[in-house]
Structures are given as structure tokens and as C-alpha cells.
């Protein structure tokens, strides 16, 4: 039960975590998620994370929590309040400078780490192949697989330099569908050669760089 609890990740809906979440942490919950609906007061976010970490490290194993959020930059900024509004991936991709991606990952991670968040569900390295897509859209670096891999790797390296775990997503590639996988199960109809030489390419770059985490997408 304790080992199983370590692989679960729960969030909280109110301004502060309810007592039930603290009880779960007592029983070995391994991770918590900071969503965008309770982050306007970043001081309260930091206070809540600190309280949860104290509870976790007070347990018999003294294992700290993974504390994650989605702070991609651009339109996806779950920790709001006084955090910086940074360019999204497509803006970075349009100039194409890896240094821009590195600094974006670095400064985003410096901010969230100051609040106690140690894992970021970014960068998104989905390709912008379906231009009707609203779920990916400007979250993509573009439709060039190699360029996306280079920029995603730079973002990940910047995150690592700031001490935050980066996460490549949404494996194996969410870009070639207009459907939102939070609501539907998108079906992507491409042949194996296209899949290997397009969708998988950015992930290969990040895997080669030893990105510490990969988020899978709900995709068929």
C-alpha cells in the first residue's frame, strides 16, 4: 500500500489543502499537483507546499514529495499571481534561438522553485502539424521535428540548471489532432514511418539528453 501510494499524485481544489490531503500524505502519498485554480496568492501556495512537505518528511520514511505544476510559458501558466508572463513555445520557435528556450525554462523554474515546486510538466514538444488544433496550438515550438527537439532540449536544460525536474510531453505526440484528449480519445492516423520520423523525433532528442520525466498522452 505504501509503495503504491508513492506513485499517486493528487491536487487540491480550494485555496489551501484540505485535511484529507494531509491524511493521505501521512499514509505515504508521494506527489502533489498545483493546479491553476488556487494560485492567485503565491504566498499561500508556498505556505501550503511547505506544510505538505513538513508532513511528508515527518513520516516514517521521511521521503519528500514531488510537487508538480504546468508552467509551460505563454497561455499555459498554472501558477499565476505574481509570476512572470513569459513567451509561449511558438514565439520561441519563430525566432529559433535555443538560448531563448534555455532562459525560458530557467527563469520559469527559478520562480516555481522559490514556491517549493520541484517538477514542471514542460516542455511540450508536440508538433504543430494540425493547424486546427486548439489544445496544442501555440504550445508547440512549430512543425519542424528536429528544431522542436533542439528547443525542447534547451528548455529542459534550463529547468535542470534551476533545480526543477522537466517533463517532456505529450508522448508520443499530440500535435496531429484537433481533439482535446482531456475530453475525447483522439485518433491519429499516420503510418509507422511518419510516426518514427516525425512525432517521435523530439522525444528522441530529450531522451538522449536524459530528460528525467516523460508524460504520456491519452492518444490512439
JOGIDA-V513020 format. One record per backbone hydrogen bond with DSSP energy under -0.5 kcal/mol. NH is the residue of the N-H (numbers start at 1). CO is the residue of the C=O. If there is no record, write none. Layout:
nh: [NH:NH]
co: [CO:CO]
//
This chain:
nh: [5:6:7:7:8:10:12:21:22:23:24:25:26:27:28:29:30:31:32:33:34:35:38:39:42:45:46:47:48:49:50:51:52:53:54:55:56:57:58:59:63:64:66:67:68:68:69:70:71:72:73:74:76:77:78:80:83:86:90:92:93:94:95:96:97:98:100:101:102:103:104:105:106:107:108:109:110:111:112:113:114:115:115:116:117:118:119:120:121:122:125:125:128:129:130:131:133:134:139:140:145:148:149:150:151:152:153:154:155:156:157:158:159:160:161:162:163:164:165:167:168:169:171:173:177:181:183:184:186:186:188:189:190:195:196:197:198:199:200:201:202:203:204:205:206:207:208:209:210:211:213:215:216:217:219:220]
co: [1:2:3:4:5:31:33:18:18:19:20:21:22:23:25:24:5:8:66:10:68:33:35:36:40:41:42:43:44:45:46:47:48:49:50:51:52:53:54:56:56:62:30:65:32:66:119:34:69:76:76:86:73:75:70:78:80:84:138:88:89:90:91:92:92:96:97:97:98:99:100:101:102:103:104:105:106:107:108:109:110:111:112:113:112:67:67:165:69:120:123:169:142:127:175:129:130:178:136:137:143:144:145:146:147:148:149:150:151:152:153:154:155:156:157:158:160:159:118:122:213:123:215:170:174:179:180:180:184:218:186:187:188:191:192:193:194:194:195:198:198:199:200:201:202:203:204:205:207:206:166:168:214:171:217:186]
//
